């Protein structure tokens, strides 16, 4: 990584990326810093990640709660493995989602809109458009490979860097970037130009 | 514009970070990679759509709350379930646990609707406990709210607390916290030393420069510089004695510690407290010589009695070899109990030093305290077998609380002391503990336990509220004769 990361994807506090930059240096310190506000800092992002992987809304919230409980229980492994805190946390989330799949026979169908409320915007029309976008995104995601789906979920729902996503998935960051490229390429063709345009508008409105 | 031979996937990843993570304008990044501009733009737009979808998701309030509750419960459970201070945790916990715990503490307080319970529960916490940071916050708050003498008292309590924590931490082998505690103990002791000694030093300077020596010595009525000195000296003595006690505790920890680093840290703490005591003793020496000097000046010739007739050593140097009270011949047997001082005031004082030094063992302590202050009546058995009643009236020292007085009683009971007391009224001007009392020997004060002095019928102590306001205390005290003791005029 030749540059510093800025504020994280989904309202993530700046220090998360400081944690990325400090990778391999002082895990106890950077990890501890994140751990201090573990729940408040990561709950939304973990939930969004889980919700993008699990169909049912209640199940997603339960599983997100499981992530933090398991994080507390396995805090020792965080130190032992020496990974940045969010990679560690999303690794837990990743495993919990996999466990969930194993337990329940069914896989997710169209997770995002079912799982969560849509942010109540002042503009009903924009809200509807968002919902439609999400439905299409979800539908398109289904056509990606499991690894591509995971990369998209970690990177854009969870707000991880490619390196961190690689640590979660046990792959190199190069492999993640390649999966990301192919996933975006597939989605691009599936979503169509009008949807991507809407998405860009939404991003700018979100305040970077 | 960048010439970049990296794979497109890498360039895309960089632009995703710059645009989505750092909020950079997409066109800027696109301009850097004109070779890939088309594919890059479309990928960025797709990613933007995904991000837009993600940010539209809002967790439900109920779900968030339920998860938080589970998180906190898990933290609590783990804290109670396993010996988490074992070595494998240590490295991580050094920096992280207090902050985690602080967060937890705040959460608990918020969830409970009030911080009081948590704050209370935290007071027994030691470093490494989840609630320890809460305790620290409470302490800092107390400190911030205290002023003047209160601040000294709060700091003294903090010093005691740190030493108690040090004992607990070494016992539980939470060795990683030892250096920090030692550092705090040293710093706190420095602070208290300075705060306690400084007024004394100032008063000494004041008197030495001729401003305070002229009047009747130790008349004690107003807030004259000398009076200030005398009051403050007793606090210096008290601090000195307390440092003795703390050193004793730390030394006993040192005997039990196996980790050489811990031993070393404890040695440092001991050395530091020792240094503090040296500076206190220097102040005491100065105050002592000044007191003797002014006593001599003011009352001159006759009464070799009090100070000269007793031990020649200065108060505070600790040579308590002789130490019977010097007879005070002028005292006329008063009719009945107390209140004698009024009638004798004119007579005796003109020919005697205002103060005298006595040495004896504390056999009884009565504490009377109310919101206005506290008075400690001390029954002293002198070396000649006589009994003297003296008192420390704390009303002149603002905000000496009941707890403090009770601690003093515990600490002092059984102690052999050298006291500089006023002939008139038996008010203690300075008290030097030659041999610590029983409360000191076991290293902690117990404000609830009964008096344990050896065999002697001791007076009840620690009965806050059992007496009247401070103005009454002043009347209760004066010299009560016991046995073949003396009374002062």
Interface residues (C-beta under 8 A of the other chain):
Chain A: X2 X3 X5 X6 X7 X8 X9 X10 X11 X17 X28 X29 X31 X32 X33 X35 X36 X37 X38 X39 X40 X43 X44 X47 X48 X51 X52 X57 X61 X64 X65 X68 X69 X72 X73 X75 X76 X78 X79 X112 X115 X116 X117 X118 X119 X120 X130 X133 X134 X137 X152 X155 X156 X157 X161 X162 X174 X177 X178 X180 X181 X184 X185 X187 X188 X191 X195 X196 X197 X198 X199 X200 X201 X202 X203 X205 X206 X207 X208
Chain B: X7 X8 X9 X10 X12 X13 X14 X16 X17 X18 X20 X21 X22 X23 X24 X26 X39 X42 X43 X44 X45 X46 X47 X48 X49 X50 X51 X52 X53 X54 X55 X56 X57 X58 X59 X60 X63 X64 X66 X67 X68 X70 X71 X74 X75 X78 X88 X89 X91 X92 X94 X95 X96 X97 X99 X100 X102 X103
